[in-house]
Amino acid sequence: MITTAANIGYRHFDTSEVYENTAQIGEGIRKVLLLGKVKRKDLFITAKVNISLVLLIEADYDHFSLN
């Protein structure tokens, strides 16, 4: 799907843990780049971060902080 999208002109790809599409998007982009159809600098790749993960990391940081 990513190869087809890139071939018809799409340059923005959106990933998210919630969408469960990060592996598929990554593999598709890898194939497109290896084929030489598109340069990496021409692609816009966005990823959403799960807020629960951010809060968990912050909680761990606060717990182990020396402040």
Buried (B, 14 or more C-beta within 10 A) or exposed (E): EBBEBBEEEBEEBEBBEEEEBEEEBBEBBEEBBEEEEBEEEEBEEEEEEEEEEEEEEEEEEEEEEEE
